[in-house]
Structures are given as C-alpha cells and as structure tokens.
C-alpha cells in the first residue's frame, strides 16, 4: 500500500511538473517549419493539441485530415509535439478560423509562429 501511495504521489508530482512545462511552452513562440502549400508569411497558427510523442500527434493530424482539415503540421518544441493548423497573417484572421473550427467541435487556441 505504501508503494502505491508513493507511486500515486510521484505520478501527481510528475503530472503537475509536466503541466507547468506545457503551459510555459505554449506561452513561448513556436518555432518550426510549415508546409509550403500554405502561406509562409503568416505570423499566427491555431494549436489544436500537444502530445509527448510524435506518433500520437501524427495520429491526430491524420484523423483531422480525414475530416477535411488541411494545412496541418506537427511542430516539436522542447520534447512536446504540437498539432498546428494553418498560418494566418493576423490574429483576427486566425480567430475567425478558430470560430469555424469550434462549429465542428474542434477546439484550440491561437499561437504565434516563426
């Protein structure tokens, strides 16, 4: 029982640390390459998800593509794999697209990209 409690405590602590790291990473500017088929000059993207493995991020990306969503990419930042949709010139343009995504039960938030 003590081992289980220690494991639960360790898991809880690890979860809290990873959550803090994810939040901090999401605040930073994303760096990565985006497909040439979309506008390279856009400063904003929509982050749909983040995973600890590239495989999980790519699986979600493929599921979203099957639903008709295009211009998706996986960006790695400090060991976290983020699924990013689009590249938009302005935050307002990204916000309009985010509202359209919400109509299809796809949620995310706007991030700056380089």
KOLKE-465385 format. One record per residue (C-alpha): x, y, z. Coordinates in steps of 0.001 Angstrom, whole numbers, padded with zeros to 6 digits, always signed. Example, Ala and Ser with C-alpha at 12.3 -4.5 7.8 and 13.67 -1.06 7.14 Angstrom:
# KOLKE-465385
+012300-004500+007800/+013670-001060+007140/
END
This chain:
# KOLKE-465385
+000000+000000+000000/+002799+002423+000831/+004404+001759-002559/+001129+002515-004311/+000754+005727-002369/+004314+006717-003214/+003682+005921-006870/+000496+007991-006838/+002335+010866-005188/+005147+010620-007726/+002637+010496-010571/+000812+013527-009214/+004045+015477-008854/+005182+014480-012341/+001803+015489-013783/+001990+018898-012096/+005526+019494-013370/+004632+018448-016916/+001533+020637-016843/+003618+023648-015835/+006106+022914-018613/+003320+022635-021195/+001742+025906-020109/+005094+027682-020252/+005896+026238-023675/+002535+027345-025018/+003323+030896-023960/+006543+030923-025948/+006713+031481-029637/+006572+028279-031643/+009400+027540-033979/+009067+025095-036784/+008604+024534-040434/+005215+024721-042051/+004172+023180-045363/+004978+025310-048400/+001426+024781-049629/+000246+027344-047087/+001264+030960-046626/+004780+031167-045244/+004409+034800-044229/+001672+034173-041634/+002549+035005-038064/-000262+033093-036327/-001422+029485-036177/-004009+027522-034214/-002683+024913-031809/-005162+022067-031620/-003288+019662-029343/+000060+018769-027755/+001490+015322-027071/+004574+013791-025518/+005164+011601-028592/+005311+012432-032293/+003291+009300-033103/+000259+010491-031118/+000454+013947-032702/+000646+012460-036200/-002271+010122-035455/-004472+013081-034516/-003242+015014-037536/-004291+012168-039841/-007710+011899-038148/-008253+015622-038681/-007177+015356-042323/-009750+012605-042845/-012355+015056-041536/-011278+017512-044227/-008926+019768-042271/-005901+020763-044336/-002709+022733-043621/-001828+020769-040502/+001659+020201-039212/+003415+018796-036163/+005913+021128-034507/+008356+019877-031861/+009260+022255-029047/+011274+021011-026054/+010113+017423-026468/+006431+018315-026873/+004775+017652-030239/+002148+020243-031116/-000501+019903-033793/-000774+023286-035508/-003405+024295-038032/-002813+026972-040626/-000712+030064-040887/-002537+033398-040704/-001399+036955-041337/-003358+038449-038450/-004704+037320-035097/-008170+038374-036285/-007937+036055-039305/-006844+033208-037029/-009718+033987-034633/-012256+033771-037471/-010885+030379-038478/-010884+029220-034843/-014611+030041-034618/-015245+027904-037713/-013327+025026-036118/-015430+025302-032954/-018560+024857-035076/-017145+021405-035910/-016212+020607-032286/-012518+021182-032903/-011004+023376-030212/-007671+025096-029939/-006021+028413-029297/-004047+030952-031273/-000246+030882-031089/+002483+032970-032669/+004750+031115-035069/+008081+031978-036648/
END
